[in-house]
Amino acid sequence: MAKFVPPVSPLAPKHVPDMPALDGVTLATAEAGIRYSGRTDVLAIGLAKGTTVAGVFTKSKCPSAPVDWCRANLAGGTARALVVNSGNANAFTGKKGADAVALTAKIAAKAAGCKQSEVFLASTGVIGEPLDASKYQGVLDTTFAAAKPEGWLDAAKAIMTTDTFPKVATASAKIDGVTVTINGMAKGAGMIAPDMATMLSFVFTDAAIAAPALQALLSKGVTSTFNTVTVDSDTSTSDTLMLFATGAAAKRGAPLIDSATDRRLAAFRKALQAVLANLAEQVARDGEGARKLVHVVVKGATSNASAFKVAKSIADSPLVKTAVAGEDANWGRVVMAVGKAGQPADRDLLSIWFGDVRVAHHGERDTGYDEQAASAVMQRDVITITADLGLGRGTAKVMTCDLTKDYVAINGDYRS
């Protein structure tokens, strides 16, 4: 049986931004034959001396070898090189996986002219298959040597697995009157229920920000962006989100920022949040087999934390997601998802909307329910489902997508 190759998601952005060069960052891609043939599968990024780094990683109890490596190196606070491969996650690979990471870092450090402790690694693809790091011999030398400031879209393509389109975003902001740039890329389409970040995402800026401040900005930034995305409720072993600051803007007069609460970071913080939110939404839009983007909004909960758990219950429900796929205004499935969430809820206070159409109110079908109007909402590409619990002031938002037959087809032959 031929392998199912999904078409580009109909939810893909209509416009791809022109990604500007970012001072202190060079990129190059290569074909190492990790798993794929006839396509790039390795990304090498060189970073200027003095680049600071922050990262958040999966909370999975079965993390990949690259995640272990990055966590250990993060304490140093500096980075000179990033190597990412697709096709093999190097997860659940035991000592072989750790050895592969060590060899990759050794080869990369030599190629980039830096310490192994300044090399950061990420892998995405099949879990449980050993990664042959010897394939990097020679490849990384020529790749780092060929690295240039341009090529952000090609870089994003090289780390794709079941993604149907590359995901990039950019923004700029002023710090104390000096313009700085933020560029980011991400990959992810399935095994998406981040518990810190997303599958793989890398964000870069030429701002001069100390590592502790950078870490604080990133840790807070994921809360309302990547951590609110779910495609299939499964958290990856490889979730990695890293933020690098080259400090090159200091040559133009930008100040060194030591604290995340520095008032001069106000515009930067907003721009960073916009890049993270943009990338997170692109991940949801590229959910495997997705045809509809769904925003789940819960309000009236006893707390924000409780609202988030209810929203996640709705967004993760296969029955809700298949109803969306079938364009069926089946609000009963939302009632089910609220009720099973294990959070404070009162059947007789619950109200539900599809878009701006209230379909249920205070424990029963809305007296003005209009099936035609509700069905019209479900035919949209982007749908908002709102549940008001009527208990308090807690609110939360979660992004998801529908669940189609293509999701089964993609994952049914993922390793074939």
JOHURA-V700351 format. One record per residue. N is the residue number from 1. SS is DSSP state (H for helix, E for strand, C for the rest). D_LAST is the distance of its C-alpha to the last C-alpha in Angstrom with 1 decimal. Layout:
n=N ss=SS d_last=D_LAST
n=N ss=SS d_last=D_LAST
This chain:
n=1 ss=C d_last=9.5
n=2 ss=C d_last=9.0
n=3 ss=C d_last=6.9
n=4 ss=C d_last=9.8
n=5 ss=C d_last=11.7
n=6 ss=C d_last=14.6
n=7 ss=C d_last=18.0
n=8 ss=C d_last=20.3
n=9 ss=C d_last=21.7
n=10 ss=C d_last=25.1
n=11 ss=C d_last=26.4
n=12 ss=C d_last=25.8
n=13 ss=C d_last=29.2
n=14 ss=C d_last=31.4
n=15 ss=C d_last=32.8
n=16 ss=C d_last=31.3
n=17 ss=C d_last=34.1
n=18 ss=C d_last=35.5
n=19 ss=C d_last=34.6
n=20 ss=C d_last=37.8
n=21 ss=C d_last=38.0
n=22 ss=C d_last=38.7
n=23 ss=C d_last=41.2
n=24 ss=C d_last=39.9
n=25 ss=E d_last=36.2
n=26 ss=E d_last=34.4
n=27 ss=E d_last=30.8
n=28 ss=E d_last=28.5
n=29 ss=E d_last=24.9
n=30 ss=E d_last=23.2
n=31 ss=C d_last=20.1
n=32 ss=C d_last=19.6
n=33 ss=C d_last=16.1
n=34 ss=C d_last=15.0
n=35 ss=C d_last=11.3
n=36 ss=C d_last=11.7
n=37 ss=C d_last=13.9
n=38 ss=C d_last=16.7
n=39 ss=C d_last=17.2
n=40 ss=C d_last=19.2
n=41 ss=C d_last=17.7
n=42 ss=E d_last=20.9
n=43 ss=E d_last=24.0
n=44 ss=E d_last=27.3
n=45 ss=E d_last=30.3
n=46 ss=E d_last=33.8
n=47 ss=E d_last=36.4
n=48 ss=C d_last=40.2
n=49 ss=C d_last=42.4
n=50 ss=C d_last=43.4
n=51 ss=C d_last=40.3
n=52 ss=E d_last=40.0
n=53 ss=E d_last=36.9
n=54 ss=E d_last=35.9
n=55 ss=E d_last=32.8
n=56 ss=E d_last=31.4
n=57 ss=E d_last=28.4
n=58 ss=C d_last=26.4
n=59 ss=C d_last=28.5
n=60 ss=C d_last=25.6
n=61 ss=C d_last=26.8
n=62 ss=C d_last=23.6
n=63 ss=C d_last=23.8
n=64 ss=C d_last=21.8
n=65 ss=H d_last=23.7
n=66 ss=H d_last=24.3
n=67 ss=H d_last=25.9
n=68 ss=H d_last=28.2
n=69 ss=H d_last=29.1
n=70 ss=H d_last=30.0
n=71 ss=H d_last=32.0
n=72 ss=H d_last=34.0
n=73 ss=H d_last=34.7
n=74 ss=H d_last=35.6
n=75 ss=C d_last=38.9
n=76 ss=C d_last=40.0
n=77 ss=C d_last=40.0
n=78 ss=E d_last=39.3
n=79 ss=C d_last=36.4
n=80 ss=C d_last=36.2
n=81 ss=E d_last=32.5
n=82 ss=E d_last=29.1
n=83 ss=E d_last=25.8
n=84 ss=E d_last=22.5
n=85 ss=E d_last=19.0
n=86 ss=E d_last=15.7
n=87 ss=E d_last=12.2
n=88 ss=E d_last=13.5
n=89 ss=C d_last=15.9
n=90 ss=C d_last=17.8
n=91 ss=C d_last=18.4
n=92 ss=C d_last=19.3
n=93 ss=C d_last=19.5
n=94 ss=H d_last=23.2
n=95 ss=H d_last=25.6
n=96 ss=H d_last=23.0
n=97 ss=H d_last=22.0
n=98 ss=H d_last=25.7
n=99 ss=H d_last=26.4
n=100 ss=H d_last=23.7
n=101 ss=H d_last=25.3
n=102 ss=H d_last=28.7
n=103 ss=H d_last=27.8
n=104 ss=H d_last=26.3
n=105 ss=H d_last=29.5
n=106 ss=H d_last=31.7
n=107 ss=H d_last=30.3
n=108 ss=H d_last=30.4
n=109 ss=H d_last=33.9
n=110 ss=H d_last=35.1
n=111 ss=H d_last=33.6
n=112 ss=H d_last=35.0
n=113 ss=C d_last=38.3
n=114 ss=C d_last=38.2
n=115 ss=C d_last=38.0
n=116 ss=H d_last=34.8
n=117 ss=H d_last=36.0
n=118 ss=H d_last=35.8
n=119 ss=E d_last=32.2
n=120 ss=E d_last=29.7
n=121 ss=E d_last=25.9
n=122 ss=E d_last=22.9
n=123 ss=E d_last=19.2
n=124 ss=E d_last=16.4
n=125 ss=E d_last=12.7
n=126 ss=E d_last=10.8
n=127 ss=C d_last=13.5
n=128 ss=C d_last=14.5
n=129 ss=C d_last=13.4
n=130 ss=C d_last=16.6
n=131 ss=C d_last=17.4
n=132 ss=C d_last=19.1
n=133 ss=H d_last=22.0
n=134 ss=H d_last=23.7
n=135 ss=H d_last=21.7
n=136 ss=H d_last=24.1
n=137 ss=C d_last=27.1
n=138 ss=C d_last=28.8
n=139 ss=H d_last=26.3
n=140 ss=H d_last=27.9
n=141 ss=H d_last=31.4
n=142 ss=H d_last=31.0
n=143 ss=H d_last=29.1
n=144 ss=H d_last=31.8
n=145 ss=H d_last=34.4
n=146 ss=H d_last=33.1
n=147 ss=C d_last=32.9
n=148 ss=E d_last=35.0
n=149 ss=C d_last=36.1
n=150 ss=C d_last=34.2
n=151 ss=C d_last=30.6
n=152 ss=H d_last=29.6
n=153 ss=H d_last=27.3
n=154 ss=H d_last=25.5
n=155 ss=H d_last=25.3
n=156 ss=H d_last=23.7
n=157 ss=H d_last=21.1
n=158 ss=H d_last=20.1
n=159 ss=C d_last=19.1
n=160 ss=C d_last=17.0
n=161 ss=C d_last=13.4
n=162 ss=C d_last=12.9
n=163 ss=C d_last=16.6
n=164 ss=C d_last=18.0
n=165 ss=C d_last=21.2
n=166 ss=C d_last=22.8
n=167 ss=E d_last=25.2
n=168 ss=E d_last=28.6
n=169 ss=E d_last=32.1
n=170 ss=E d_last=35.6
n=171 ss=E d_last=39.1
n=172 ss=E d_last=42.4
n=173 ss=E d_last=45.3
n=174 ss=E d_last=48.6
n=175 ss=E d_last=49.7
n=176 ss=C d_last=53.4
n=177 ss=C d_last=53.6
n=178 ss=E d_last=51.0
n=179 ss=E d_last=47.8
n=180 ss=E d_last=44.5
n=181 ss=E d_last=41.0
n=182 ss=E d_last=37.8
n=183 ss=E d_last=34.4
n=184 ss=E d_last=31.1
n=185 ss=E d_last=27.4
n=186 ss=E d_last=24.6
n=187 ss=E d_last=20.8
n=188 ss=C d_last=19.3
n=189 ss=C d_last=17.9
n=190 ss=C d_last=16.4
n=191 ss=C d_last=17.5
n=192 ss=C d_last=20.9
n=193 ss=C d_last=24.1
n=194 ss=C d_last=25.8
n=195 ss=C d_last=28.5
n=196 ss=C d_last=30.0
n=197 ss=C d_last=28.2
n=198 ss=C d_last=24.8
n=199 ss=C d_last=21.4
n=200 ss=E d_last=22.8
n=201 ss=E d_last=26.1
n=202 ss=E d_last=28.7
n=203 ss=E d_last=32.2
n=204 ss=E d_last=35.0
n=205 ss=E d_last=38.7
n=206 ss=C d_last=41.7
n=207 ss=C d_last=43.9
n=208 ss=C d_last=45.7
n=209 ss=E d_last=44.7
n=210 ss=C d_last=45.0
n=211 ss=H d_last=42.0
n=212 ss=H d_last=43.4
n=213 ss=H d_last=44.1
n=214 ss=H d_last=40.7
n=215 ss=H d_last=39.1
n=216 ss=H d_last=41.3
n=217 ss=H d_last=40.5
n=218 ss=H d_last=36.7
n=219 ss=H d_last=36.9
n=220 ss=H d_last=39.0
n=221 ss=H d_last=37.0
n=222 ss=C d_last=33.7
n=223 ss=C d_last=35.6
n=224 ss=C d_last=36.0
n=225 ss=C d_last=32.9
n=226 ss=H d_last=29.5
n=227 ss=H d_last=30.5
n=228 ss=H d_last=31.2
n=229 ss=E d_last=27.6
n=230 ss=C d_last=25.2
n=231 ss=C d_last=22.1
n=232 ss=C d_last=20.8
n=233 ss=C d_last=23.2
n=234 ss=C d_last=20.8
n=235 ss=C d_last=22.2
n=236 ss=C d_last=20.0
n=237 ss=C d_last=20.6
n=238 ss=C d_last=21.0
n=239 ss=C d_last=23.4
n=240 ss=E d_last=25.6
n=241 ss=E d_last=28.4
n=242 ss=E d_last=30.9
n=243 ss=E d_last=34.1
n=244 ss=E d_last=35.9
n=245 ss=E d_last=39.5
n=246 ss=C d_last=40.7
n=247 ss=C d_last=44.3
n=248 ss=H d_last=45.0
n=249 ss=H d_last=46.9
n=250 ss=H d_last=49.6
n=251 ss=H d_last=50.7
n=252 ss=H d_last=51.6
n=253 ss=C d_last=53.5
n=254 ss=C d_last=50.9
n=255 ss=C d_last=52.0
n=256 ss=C d_last=50.0
n=257 ss=E d_last=49.1
n=258 ss=C d_last=49.2
n=259 ss=C d_last=48.8
n=260 ss=C d_last=46.3
n=261 ss=C d_last=49.4
n=262 ss=C d_last=51.2
n=263 ss=H d_last=52.5
n=264 ss=H d_last=51.7
n=265 ss=H d_last=48.0
n=266 ss=H d_last=48.4
n=267 ss=H d_last=47.0
n=268 ss=H d_last=44.3
n=269 ss=H d_last=43.1
n=270 ss=H d_last=42.9
n=271 ss=H d_last=41.0
n=272 ss=H d_last=38.5
n=273 ss=H d_last=38.0
n=274 ss=H d_last=37.4
n=275 ss=H d_last=34.7
n=276 ss=H d_last=32.9
n=277 ss=H d_last=33.3
n=278 ss=H d_last=32.1
n=279 ss=H d_last=28.8
n=280 ss=H d_last=28.4
n=281 ss=H d_last=28.9
n=282 ss=H d_last=26.4
n=283 ss=H d_last=23.7
n=284 ss=H d_last=24.8
n=285 ss=H d_last=24.9
n=286 ss=C d_last=21.2
n=287 ss=C d_last=20.0
n=288 ss=C d_last=16.6
n=289 ss=C d_last=17.7
n=290 ss=C d_last=21.3
n=291 ss=C d_last=24.2
n=292 ss=C d_last=27.1
n=293 ss=E d_last=28.3
n=294 ss=E d_last=30.3
n=295 ss=E d_last=33.1
n=296 ss=E d_last=34.3
n=297 ss=E d_last=37.9
n=298 ss=E d_last=39.8
n=299 ss=E d_last=43.5
n=300 ss=E d_last=46.4
n=301 ss=E d_last=44.7
n=302 ss=C d_last=46.8
n=303 ss=C d_last=45.1
n=304 ss=H d_last=42.4
n=305 ss=H d_last=40.3
n=306 ss=H d_last=40.6
n=307 ss=H d_last=39.9
n=308 ss=H d_last=36.6
n=309 ss=H d_last=35.5
n=310 ss=H d_last=36.4
n=311 ss=H d_last=34.7
n=312 ss=H d_last=31.5
n=313 ss=H d_last=31.8
n=314 ss=H d_last=32.1
n=315 ss=H d_last=29.3
n=316 ss=H d_last=26.8
n=317 ss=C d_last=27.8
n=318 ss=H d_last=25.1
n=319 ss=H d_last=28.1
n=320 ss=H d_last=29.6
n=321 ss=H d_last=26.5
n=322 ss=H d_last=25.8
n=323 ss=H d_last=29.5
n=324 ss=H d_last=29.2
n=325 ss=H d_last=26.3
n=326 ss=C d_last=28.6
n=327 ss=C d_last=31.6
n=328 ss=C d_last=33.4
n=329 ss=C d_last=36.3
n=330 ss=C d_last=35.8
n=331 ss=H d_last=37.7
n=332 ss=H d_last=37.9
n=333 ss=H d_last=34.4
n=334 ss=H d_last=35.7
n=335 ss=H d_last=38.6
n=336 ss=H d_last=36.3
n=337 ss=H d_last=34.3
n=338 ss=H d_last=37.6
n=339 ss=H d_last=39.0
n=340 ss=H d_last=36.1
n=341 ss=C d_last=36.0
n=342 ss=C d_last=38.6
n=343 ss=C d_last=40.8
n=344 ss=C d_last=44.4
n=345 ss=C d_last=44.5
n=346 ss=C d_last=47.2
n=347 ss=H d_last=46.2
n=348 ss=H d_last=49.6
n=349 ss=H d_last=49.2
n=350 ss=C d_last=45.6
n=351 ss=E d_last=45.2
n=352 ss=E d_last=42.1
n=353 ss=E d_last=41.6
n=354 ss=E d_last=38.9
n=355 ss=C d_last=39.8
n=356 ss=C d_last=43.6
n=357 ss=E d_last=43.9
n=358 ss=E d_last=45.1
n=359 ss=E d_last=43.7
n=360 ss=E d_last=44.9
n=361 ss=E d_last=47.9
n=362 ss=C d_last=49.5
n=363 ss=C d_last=47.7
n=364 ss=E d_last=47.6
n=365 ss=E d_last=46.6
n=366 ss=C d_last=48.4
n=367 ss=C d_last=51.7
n=368 ss=C d_last=51.0
n=369 ss=C d_last=47.3
n=370 ss=C d_last=46.3
n=371 ss=H d_last=43.1
n=372 ss=H d_last=43.1
n=373 ss=H d_last=43.4
n=374 ss=H d_last=40.6
n=375 ss=H d_last=38.3
n=376 ss=H d_last=39.1
n=377 ss=H d_last=37.9
n=378 ss=H d_last=34.5
n=379 ss=C d_last=33.9
n=380 ss=C d_last=34.0
n=381 ss=C d_last=31.0
n=382 ss=E d_last=32.4
n=383 ss=E d_last=33.9
n=384 ss=E d_last=36.0
n=385 ss=E d_last=36.4
n=386 ss=E d_last=39.5
n=387 ss=E d_last=40.7
n=388 ss=E d_last=44.3
n=389 ss=C d_last=45.0
n=390 ss=C d_last=48.7
n=391 ss=C d_last=49.2
n=392 ss=C d_last=49.6
n=393 ss=C d_last=48.7
n=394 ss=E d_last=45.1
n=395 ss=E d_last=42.5
n=396 ss=E d_last=38.9
n=397 ss=E d_last=36.2
n=398 ss=E d_last=32.4
n=399 ss=E d_last=29.9
n=400 ss=E d_last=26.9
n=401 ss=E d_last=25.2
n=402 ss=C d_last=24.6
n=403 ss=C d_last=21.8
n=404 ss=C d_last=20.3
n=405 ss=H d_last=17.9
n=406 ss=H d_last=15.7
n=407 ss=H d_last=15.2
n=408 ss=H d_last=13.8
n=409 ss=H d_last=11.5
n=410 ss=H d_last=10.3
n=411 ss=H d_last=9.8
n=412 ss=H d_last=8.7
n=413 ss=C d_last=5.2
n=414 ss=C d_last=5.7
n=415 ss=C d_last=3.8
n=416 ss=C d_last=0.0
